[in-house]
Amino acid sequence: METQIKSHYNYPEIINKLEAKGVELYGNHFKIQETDDPIVYKLIAYFLKDI
């Protein structure tokens, strides 16, 4: 059973913005893979202090 964490932040939107910034900085080949989502979500929560 998966638990769902309530947050005031929209994590998929944040990932999209991070990906857009990555494309801006590194080119069109930049992509955040779906397999990386769990660790990226944890990093976002850490930096936003959304724990």
Secondary structure, DSSP 8 states (H G I E B T S, - for coil): -------SS-HHHHHHHHHHHHHHHH-TT----GGGHHHHHHHHHHHHT--
